[in-house]
Amino acid sequence: MKVFLVEDAPLLRERLVALIASVGASTVGQADGAKQAIDGILAEKPDAVVLDLHLKEGNGFDVLRAVGKAAPAIAFFILTNHPHEGYRENAMRLGARGFYDKSSEFEKLRDALAAAAA
């Protein structure tokens, strides 16, 4: 499985690359802003995207809206420090397959990626 990673914190990106590899998937691209993410995802056509909501420029909802219209088969997994219910509802309405809290749900994200890769 090919995964594109959208996260603005460099240390967390490193940790997520390792997590993606641990489920037998490969990271095919990375971005820290919405425009860079949209362009990279549409160019790479990954199977899945791990997406933060708060980015250097723009936000994860911008990415979900743009890519969801152009490539609806890509699976989005949101990983955020802002696990507010309204954000969760909006992400799921826009097509996200999972919504995880960075502070406590890394293992749930790993499990979801492993299931998607199977």
C-alpha positions in Angstrom: 0.0 0.0 0.0 1.2 3.5 -0.9 0.7 6.2 1.7 1.0 10.0 1.4 1.8 11.8 4.7 0.6 15.4 5.4 2.0 16.7 8.7 3.7 20.0 9.5 5.9 18.8 12.5 9.2 17.2 11.2 9.7 14.9 14.2 6.1 13.6 14.0 6.6 13.0 10.2 9.6 10.8 11.1 7.6 8.8 13.6 4.7 8.4 11.1 7.1 7.2 8.3 8.2 4.5 10.7 4.6 3.6 11.7 3.6 3.4 8.0 6.6 1.1 7.3 5.7 -1.1 10.3 2.5 -2.1 8.6 4.2 -3.0 5.3 3.2 0.2 3.5 5.5 2.7 1.9 5.5 6.5 2.2 5.3 7.9 -1.3 5.2 11.6 -0.5 5.1 14.1 2.2 3.7 17.7 2.6 3.4 20.3 5.3 0.8 22.5 3.7 -2.5 22.1 1.9 -1.5 23.1 -1.7 1.6 21.0 -1.6 -0.4 18.1 -0.2 -3.2 18.4 -2.9 -0.6 18.6 -5.7 1.5 15.7 -4.3 -1.5 13.4 -3.6 -3.0 14.0 -7.1 0.5 13.3 -8.7 1.3 10.2 -6.6 -2.2 8.7 -6.5 -1.6 6.9 -3.1 -3.9 4.3 -1.7 -4.2 6.2 1.6 -3.3 9.6 3.2 -2.5 10.3 6.8 -3.6 13.9 7.2 -3.2 16.5 10.0 -5.9 19.1 10.2 -3.7 22.1 11.2 -1.0 22.7 8.6 1.6 25.4 7.8 -0.6 26.7 5.1 -4.3 25.9 4.7 -5.8 23.0 6.6 -6.7 19.3 6.3 -10.3 20.1 5.4 -9.0 22.0 2.3 -7.1 18.8 1.3 -10.1 16.5 1.9 -12.4 18.7 -0.2 -10.1 19.1 -3.1 -8.8 15.5 -3.3 -12.2 13.9 -2.4 -13.7 15.5 -5.5 -10.8 14.5 -7.8 -9.9 11.1 -6.4 -12.7 9.7 -4.1 -11.1 6.2 -3.8 -8.2 7.4 -1.7 -8.6 6.5 1.9 -8.0 9.4 4.4 -7.0 8.9 8.0 -7.0 12.1 10.1 -4.5 12.4 12.9 -4.9 15.6 14.9 -4.2 17.3 18.2 -7.7 18.8 17.9 -10.1 15.8 18.3 -13.2 18.0 18.7 -16.4 16.3 17.8 -17.3 18.9 15.3 -14.0 18.3 13.5 -14.6 14.6 13.5 -18.1 15.0 12.1 -16.9 17.3 9.3 -14.0 15.0 8.4 -16.2 12.0 8.2 -18.8 13.9 6.2 -16.0 14.8 3.8 -15.0 11.2 3.4 -12.4 10.4 6.0 -12.2 6.7 7.0 -10.8 7.4 10.4 -10.2 10.2 12.9 -7.5 9.8 15.6 -6.1 11.9 18.4 -2.3 12.4 18.2 -1.9 12.2 21.9 -3.6 8.9 22.5 -4.6 7.0 19.4 -1.4 6.2 17.5 -2.0 2.5 17.9 -5.6 2.8 16.5 -4.1 4.6 13.5 -1.6 1.8 13.0 -4.3 -0.8 13.2 -6.5 1.1 10.7 -3.5 1.4 8.3 -2.7 -2.3 8.7 -6.3 -3.3 8.0 -6.3 -1.0 4.9 -3.0 -2.6 3.7 -4.4 -6.1 4.1 
